[in-house]
Structure formats: structure tokens, C-alpha cells
């Protein structure tokens, strides 16, 4: 019975170690996503623009881009990244490097 308890504890330790490693990777990925989303938002604002100034340069401002930028700012890069990537591609603007 002692061997089975030791094996069980060893399995739990391995499982917890794996979960911690994956959580660390996911945390790094979320940080990278947030930085990339901010870079996309900055590039979109710089080259395409938002608001009244954008209307004079490229037509009316884009509400969807504004929402995507707000998602980036509010810590939800998963919602903002695909929208901003597509908006920049549509305007033939190179995407920033993803780290």
C-alpha cells in the first residue's frame, strides 16, 4: 500500500508541474498577444486613423476598428487582433512583427 501511495503522490506532482508549465506558457502568450494587439492598434491609428481626421484622409471612421482597439486596451487581445489585422491588410499596410 505504501508503494501505491507513493506512486499516486508522484503522479500528482508530475501533473501539477505540467499544469504550472502550461500556465506559464499561456501567461507569456497572453502578454505577447497584448503587446501585439497594442502594436496593431498603434499602426492602425497611425496609418489609417480614427475619428474626424480619418474621414478627411480615407473616408468615414471605422466603428469595428474602434471596438477592436478598445478590446486591446481593455485586455482582450483575442477579440481585437483578427479585426485589426484584417483592417490593416485591407489597406495594404504591413503588419507589425509578432514577438
Sine and cosine of phi, psi and omega as CSV:
sin_phi,cos_phi,sin_psi,cos_psi,sin_omega,cos_omega
0.00,0.00,-0.52,0.86,0.01,-1.00
-0.92,0.40,-0.62,0.79,0.02,-1.00
-0.91,0.41,-0.64,0.77,-0.01,-1.00
-0.93,0.37,-0.58,0.81,0.05,-1.00
-0.92,0.39,-0.67,0.74,0.02,-1.00
-0.90,0.44,-0.68,0.73,0.03,-1.00
-0.89,0.45,-0.65,0.76,0.02,-1.00
-0.89,0.45,-0.71,0.70,0.01,-1.00
-0.90,0.43,-0.66,0.75,0.03,-1.00
-0.89,0.46,-0.65,0.76,0.02,-1.00
-0.90,0.43,-0.64,0.77,0.02,-1.00
-0.90,0.43,-0.68,0.73,0.01,-1.00
-0.88,0.47,-0.69,0.73,0.02,-1.00
-0.89,0.45,-0.68,0.74,0.02,-1.00
-0.89,0.46,-0.72,0.70,0.00,-1.00
-0.90,0.43,-0.65,0.76,0.04,-1.00
-0.88,0.47,-0.68,0.74,0.03,-1.00
-0.90,0.44,-0.67,0.74,0.02,-1.00
-0.90,0.44,-0.67,0.74,0.02,-1.00
-0.90,0.44,-0.64,0.77,0.01,-1.00
-0.91,0.42,-0.70,0.72,0.01,-1.00
-0.91,0.42,-0.65,0.76,0.03,-1.00
-0.89,0.46,-0.65,0.76,0.05,-1.00
-0.89,0.45,-0.65,0.76,0.03,-1.00
-0.91,0.41,-0.69,0.72,0.02,-1.00
-0.90,0.44,-0.61,0.79,0.03,-1.00
-0.90,0.43,-0.66,0.75,0.04,-1.00
-0.90,0.43,-0.67,0.74,0.01,-1.00
-0.89,0.46,-0.65,0.76,0.01,-1.00
-0.91,0.42,-0.63,0.78,0.04,-1.00
-0.90,0.43,-0.69,0.72,0.03,-1.00
-0.89,0.45,-0.66,0.75,0.02,-1.00
-0.89,0.45,-0.66,0.75,-0.01,-1.00
-0.90,0.44,-0.68,0.73,0.01,-1.00
-0.91,0.41,-0.66,0.76,0.01,-1.00
-0.91,0.41,-0.66,0.75,0.02,-1.00
-0.88,0.47,-0.67,0.74,0.04,-1.00
-0.90,0.44,-0.63,0.78,0.04,-1.00
-0.90,0.43,-0.65,0.76,0.06,-1.00
-0.90,0.45,-0.70,0.72,-0.01,-1.00
-0.88,0.47,-0.68,0.73,0.01,-1.00
-0.90,0.44,-0.70,0.71,-0.02,-1.00
-0.91,0.41,-0.66,0.75,0.02,-1.00
-0.89,0.46,-0.73,0.69,-0.02,-1.00
-0.89,0.46,-0.64,0.77,-0.03,-1.00
-0.94,0.34,-0.72,0.70,-0.14,-0.99
-0.99,-0.11,-0.49,0.87,-0.01,-1.00
-0.96,-0.29,-0.72,0.70,0.08,-1.00
1.00,0.03,0.23,-0.97,0.05,-1.00
-0.67,-0.74,0.46,-0.89,0.12,-0.99
1.00,0.10,-0.34,-0.94,-0.12,-0.99
-0.88,0.47,-0.64,0.77,0.00,-1.00
-0.90,0.44,-0.56,0.83,0.01,-1.00
-0.92,0.38,-0.59,0.81,-0.02,-1.00
-0.87,0.49,-0.61,0.79,-0.01,-1.00
-0.96,0.29,-0.44,0.90,-0.03,-1.00
-1.00,-0.02,-0.72,0.69,-0.19,-0.98
-0.70,-0.71,0.36,0.93,-0.03,-1.00
0.99,-0.11,-0.19,-0.98,-0.08,-1.00
-0.91,0.41,0.46,-0.89,0.02,-1.00
-0.91,0.41,0.40,-0.91,-0.09,-1.00
-0.97,-0.24,0.92,-0.39,-0.02,-1.00
-0.90,0.44,-0.65,0.76,-0.01,-1.00
-0.88,0.48,-0.63,0.77,0.05,-1.00
-0.91,0.41,-0.65,0.76,0.04,-1.00
-0.88,0.48,-0.65,0.76,0.05,-1.00
-0.92,0.40,-0.67,0.75,0.01,-1.00
-0.89,0.46,-0.66,0.75,0.04,-1.00
-0.90,0.43,-0.65,0.76,0.05,-1.00
-0.89,0.45,-0.61,0.79,0.05,-1.00
-0.88,0.47,-0.68,0.73,0.05,-1.00
-0.87,0.49,-0.72,0.70,-0.03,-1.00
-0.90,0.43,-0.56,0.83,-0.05,-1.00
-1.00,0.01,0.20,0.98,0.09,-1.00
0.99,0.14,0.41,0.91,0.05,-1.00
-0.85,-0.53,0.92,0.39,-0.08,-1.00
-0.90,0.43,-0.44,0.90,-0.01,-1.00
-0.87,0.49,-0.51,0.86,0.02,-1.00
-1.00,0.08,-0.52,0.86,-0.07,-1.00
-0.99,0.10,-0.58,0.82,-0.11,-0.99
-0.85,0.53,-0.81,0.59,-0.08,-1.00
-0.89,0.46,-0.58,0.81,-0.01,-1.00
-0.92,0.40,-0.75,0.66,-0.03,-1.00
-0.92,0.38,-0.61,0.79,0.06,-1.00
-0.86,0.52,-0.73,0.68,-0.03,-1.00
-0.91,0.42,-0.65,0.76,0.01,-1.00
-0.88,0.48,-0.69,0.73,0.01,-1.00
-0.92,0.39,-0.67,0.74,0.04,-1.00
-0.88,0.48,-0.66,0.75,0.00,-1.00
-0.87,0.50,-0.54,0.84,0.02,-1.00
-1.00,-0.06,0.19,0.98,0.02,-1.00
0.82,0.57,0.69,0.73,0.05,-1.00
-0.95,-0.32,0.77,-0.64,-0.01,-1.00
-0.89,0.46,0.65,-0.76,0.05,-1.00
-0.97,0.24,0.52,-0.86,0.08,-1.00
-0.92,0.40,0.36,-0.93,0.03,-1.00
-0.92,0.39,0.67,-0.74,0.04,-1.00
-0.99,-0.12,0.81,-0.58,-0.06,-1.00
-1.00,-0.04,0.00,0.00,0.00,0.00
